[in-house]
Amino acid sequence: MKSEHWDLVIRPRRSIFDIDLKAIWEYRDLLAMFVRRDIVVVYKQTILGPLWFFVQPILTTLIYILVFGRIAKISTDGVPMILFYLSGVIMWNYFSECFNITAKTFTENANIFGKVYFPRLIMPLSKVISGLIKFGIQFALFLLVYFYFLFNTNSIHPNFNLLLVPYLVALMAILGLGFGIIFTSLTTKYRDLNFLIAFGVQLLMYATPVIYPVSAIPEKYKLYIMANPMTPIIEAFKNAFLGAGHISLWGLVYATLFTLVVFLLGILIFNKTEQNFIDTV
């Protein structure tokens, strides 16, 4: 009797360590479709459309200049305030979006997951990639402002640490994805976490040198701020472009190891949760 050949065989997952990267690659067209949907649908029925990518960081930066720069008079290490705050804003926006949106993967897509099979990890990956496109647009805005000050003032000093920028962005994306898939797995049972995530991420921003330099932190609190893995990432980004800020090799090593641990832990928890989450959601 001739044996049958199947194009696709669906088997139950037997181990939380079973990460099917091949399946994710085979569904890359679906990944691209989700990315396009995230970019187009959100702004399709808005008046300004994609211009919101520019409006949000500009308004946020102006508010920071007024509140923290003019009123609170927090130091920016001699860097023009608009560059100091804008660089922190675009970096933090990408991390927080990766975290916040991926943290809703299971609860917001339960209907899709319950009707059709595809590698579940594609959904949070699409959020990170679409967020990267938005980051690229906002980064272009930063570069416009940056080159104006670079050619018209002597207040910024770029250096060879610019070569680290792609690595810093990738590290930030993986960290946001790792935290996001951990929390989306937990929120299938504990819905209260949905109310805490956005608030917690906002609080975390104030424990990250987005609106202040590390040099302005009192010594007794500096250790706690440096324990935040986002601190060396944002400080290295500012140092590369602006010549200000504190860049530490050990800080980046710590951020890298922390990110890998969070990401791997997130993958394991995500794989375990996806096996039976549809009965819980």
CORMOTA-V380740 format. One line per field, one symbol per residue. ss: DSSP state (A for helix, B for strand, O for the rest). psi: psi as a letter, one per 30 degrees, with the letter a starting at -180 (. if undefined). Layout:
BEGIN
ss=???
psi=???
END
This chain:
BEGIN
ss=OOOOOOOOOOOOOOOOOOOOAAAAAAOAAAAAAAAAAAAAAAAOOOOOAAAAAAAAAAAAAAAAAAAAAAAOOOOOOOOOAAAAAAAAAAAAAAAAAAAAAAOOAAAAOAAAAOOOOOOOAAAAAAAAAAAAAAAAAAAAAAAAAAAAAAAAOOOOOOOAAAAAAAAAAAAAAAAAAAAAAAAAAAAOOOOOAAAAAAAAAAAAAAOOOOOOOAAAOOAAAAAAAAOOAAAAAAAAAAAAAAOOOOOOAAAAAAAAAAAAAAAAAAAAAAAAAAOOAAAOO
psi=kkkkkkekkjlkkfkffjjieeeeefgfeeeeeeeeeeeeeegeglefbfffeeeeeeeeeeeeeeefeeefhkkghgkkeeeeeeeeeeeeeeeeeeeeeffgeeefgeeeeffkkljffeeeeeeeeeeeeeeeeeeeeeeeeefeeefflgfkilafffffeeeeeeeeeeeeeeeefeeeeeffeifffeffeeeeeeeeefgkieglleffkkeffeeeeffjffefeeeeeeeeeffllkkkeeeeeeeeeeeeeeeeeeeeeeeeefegfffe.
END
